[in-house]
Amino acid sequence: MSSDTLAKVPAAPDIPEQADTPRIVPQRRLGQWTAAAVVLALLGLAVNSVLRNEAFQWDVVAAYFTSDSVLRGLWLTLWLTAVVMVLGFALGTLLAAFRLSANPVLRAVSWGYVWLFRSIPILVQLLLWFNIGALYPHILGVRTVDLLSPVAVAIIGLTLHEAAYAAEVVRGGILSVDRGQIEAAQALGLSRRRRWWRIVLPQAMRSIVPPAGNMLIGTLKGTSIVSVIAVNDLLFSAQLIYHRTYQVIPLLMVATIWYTIVTSVLGVGQHHLEKHYARGSERTR
């Protein structure tokens, strides 16, 4: 079309704005803003009460927060958490493989293990292992009392307990992978090992990481229960101090703040790990 033709085309007439055109007004969320204001007010009152309450003895908290005994207990708590998680997931992965096996004996053994250790409270398990000498005074010619220290008992009890939950987490992650992915890898001629490392495991980790992160945080906090068998963890270290000084609340606050700091750091790490394994999926958001 030439420029002369375009010049002859009449311009569209201006349409006057009608006076009665409805105006779009944002919806007023009075209830939500009122609830938010009430929550913030209550939160402010709670924080003010905690900070200004002299019974917390914040000067004592600051004095013991980085003391040698507390830091040694914190280090043992972190070390115990790492060891239990590594051993627990190693055993749990093996149990998950048994559960997914075609062998009915292995499936039954794995199911029975998970059923048993999820049924018994962890405190009962620790006390049973701590008193194992009443059942087996000697193992391989060595006195059980000399063989199993409180730390060894804590590792055994927590690992066996965590493995039962880790087995279900790993099994659920593997089952979440579409069967068609594995069949496509088989059609391409990939070996069984490469199928697992290149196809199954990266996709299964999307479902494994969130509950595994929760288990890690739960294990960190759950290690406080080993104080009942005199393992010198963070809580037991605080207890030793307040049994001597009778300053119960400030020493409990020391342990509480350290637990909060460590779990917050682990939560940030879990978030970034989830984003890493969620790349290429809708959950990346």
N, C-alpha and C positions, 0 to 999 in steps of 0.2 A: 504494500500500500504506500503510495507516494505521500510526500509531505503536504501537497496541496489538498489531497483528499482528507488527510487528518485535520487540516485546518478548517475544513467545512463541517466536521462533525460537531454538533452543538454540545456544549458542556452540560453536565448534569445539573439540574437546578438545585439550589441550596434548600434543604428541607428544614424549615424552622423547628426549633426544639419546642415540643409541646409542654405547656405549663404543668399538665397533670401527669407527667412521666414520673413513676415512683422512684424515689431515691433509695439506693442500697445502703442499709445501715448495718454495721457489724452487730452480731448477736451479743447482747449483754449477758455475761456469765457472773451474775451477782453472787450466786451461791458458791461457785468455785473460789472467787476472790475472797469471800467472807471466810470460807473454810481455811484457805491459805493463810489469811491474817491471823486466825485463831491458832493455827498450828505453829506459826512463827512466834507468836506471843508466848505460847506454852513452852516452846523450845528455848526461847530467851530466858524465861523464868527458871527453867531447869538448869541451864548452863550457869546462870547467875548464882543459883543455889549451890551448885557444886563448887564453883570457884570461891565463893565467900563463906562456905561452911568450914569453920575452923577444925571440925572433927576429922576432916581429911588430912590435915597436917601436911600441906604441900611442901613445906620446908624439909620435912623428914623424907618425903617422896624424892625430892631433888637430891638429898644427901645419899640415899641408897640406890638411886636409879642406875648409876654406873659403878657400883661397888664391885670388887673382885668376885665375891661369892655369887652375886646376881649374874654377872657376865659369864661366869663358869657354868652356872645353871642354864643360862640362855644358850650357850654353845652346845651343851649336852642335849638340850631340847632340839636344836636344829640338826645336830648330827644324828640323833635317834630318829627324827622324822625322815631324813634323807635315806638312812639305811633301811628303815621299814618300808618306805615307798618303793625303793629299788627291788628289794627282795620280795615284797608283796606282789608287785606287778610281774616280776619274773615268774613266780609260782602261779599267779593268776592267769598269765598268758598260757602256761602249760596246761592248767586246768581247763581253760577255754578251748584249747586244741583238743583235749580229751573229750570235752562235751560235744564238739562238732565232729568227732571221729565216727567212722562207720562201725567201729568195734563196740558192741553193747557193753562189754565189761568196763572199758575206759569211760564210756558215757555214764554208767551207773556209779563208778567210783567218783567221778567229778561231781555228779549231782549230789551224792551222799556227803561229800566234803562240804560243798556250798551250803547244803541244808543244815549240817551239824554246826558249823562255825558261825552261821548267821543266826542260829537259834539260841546260842549260849551268850549271855552278856559278857562284854570284854572284861569287866571287873572279876567275874567268876573265873574266866579263863586265866587271868593273871594270877589269881590266888591259887588255882589248881596247879599251875606250873611252879609257883613259888613253894608249894608244899609237895612237890613231886617226890621228895625224899621219903615221904611216908609210904608211898607205893613202891618205889624202886630205890632202896638205900644205896645200891651200887650199880653203876653202868660201866661195862668194860673194865671192871676191876677198880674203878675210881669212885670214891664217895660222891654221891650226888650233891651234897652240900658244898664240896670243894669244886665240883664241875660247873655248876650253874650259879653264877653271881647274880645279884639283882638286875644288873644291866643286861646280862644274857637272857634272863627270864623275861625282861621287858621286850627285848628284840624278838624272841621266839613267840611270845603271846601276841604282840601287836602284828607281827608278820603273818602268822597263821590267820588271824582275824581279818586283816586287810586283804589277804589273798582271796578270800571267799567273795568279797565285793568286787575286787579287781577282775576276777574271772567273769562275772556277769557283765561288767563294763566292757571288757574286750570282746566278749561273745556278742553283745549287742552291737558294737561297732562293726564287727565283721559281717554280721547278718544285715546291716544297713546298706552294704554295697550291693548294687544291682547285679543279679546273676548274669545278665547279658554282658556286663563288662568282662567278667571272667571268661565267658564263652567266646567273646571276641578276641581276647588275648590268646586263648587256646587255638582259635582259628588262624591267628598270625604265627603260630608256632613258637610262642614264648615258653620257656621252661617254667616249671612249677615255682622255682625260687624267684625268677624275675616277675612272674605274675603277682606273687605276694608283695615283693618290694616295690614294684613299679605301678601296679594297678590297685590291689586290694588295700594295702596298708595306708597309702596317702589318702584314699577316700574314707577309710574306716576311722582315721584320726579325727575327721570332722565330728564324728559322733563320740569318740573316745575322750577327746581333750576336755570338754566341759565337765562331765562327771568326774574325770580324773583330777581336774583342778579342785573340784569341791572335796574330793577324797583327800587331797594333799592338805588343804586347809583344815579339814576335819581331823586328820591324823596329827597335825601340829597341835591343835587344841586338845586332842585326845591323849597326847602324851602326858598331860598333867595328871592322868589317873595313875601313872606309875609311881607317884609319890606315896601311894599306899604300901608299896613294897620297898620303900626307902631308897629309891633311885634319886640321885641328887640333881633333878632337873630344875627348871626355872621356878615352878611353884614350890617344890620342896626346899629350895634355897631360901625363898621368901619365908617359908614356914619356920625354918631353922632360926632366922633372924628374929621374927616376932615372938617365937617361944622364949627368946632370951630377953628381948626388950619390951614385950607386951604391947607393941605398936602394931596391932593387927591390921587396921584399916589402911594406913599408909603403905605397908608392905604388900598388901593385896592389890593396892592401886599400882604399885611398881610392876607387879606381874601382869596386871590387866593392860597397862599401857604398852609393855613390850609385846604381849600377844597381839594387840591391836596393830602395832607398827608392822610386825612381821606378816600378819595375815593381809594387811593392805598391800605390802610389796608383792606378795604372792598373787594377790588378786590382779594387780597390774600386769604381772608376767603372764597370768592366764589369759587376760584380755588380748594381749599381743600375740600369744600363741594361737588363740582361736582365730584371730584375723589372718594369721599366716596360712593356716590350713583351710580357711574358708575362701581363699582366693579363687575366683572363677565361678563362685556360686552366688545365689541370691542372698545368702546370709552374710556376705561380705559387708553389707551395710551395717 
